[in-house]
């Protein structure tokens, strides 16, 4: 089993790369999806967030008001630190459990741990190689503002809350540039995928994954 850690600055296009890799045959462990699962109503993490931040950060049905909490933590470093201290251990534990399940099943293929904060929080110790998706800051700002309905200041706060793109690139085993169109992105990912398969299977085995 080969474990790829997939990361990148917010709105760089990591999710697009993840979808391409899934289509090529990789098993995806999505940290964002896990983060949503662990804060469902009644979970231990949900209770800790409620107790730390108060019921005003819950919706009427009791679910987490992610937008309101997001506005708080991305404008208050102390609040972000408290939230991370609650959620990160739970997310890491889930990722580790899913990797262990695959090992127990003797899975021989490629697993992608898709995590925006992979390098920020040191989860790269769980993977064999790190792929970083990179896109120009101007592009990322525009995507983030359009996608989440944020002001420029709010979008910059979210970008600046993470490790810089430059630092991520320094730590990468492979950089995927997302600065043109989807065809260009797909070709880069496909080439990187083939290179990874060669390392696992040898040239003769690649056809099985095509």
Order of alpha helices (4+ residues) and beta strands (2+ residues): beta-alpha-beta-alpha-alpha-alpha-alpha-beta-beta-alpha-alpha-alpha-beta-alpha
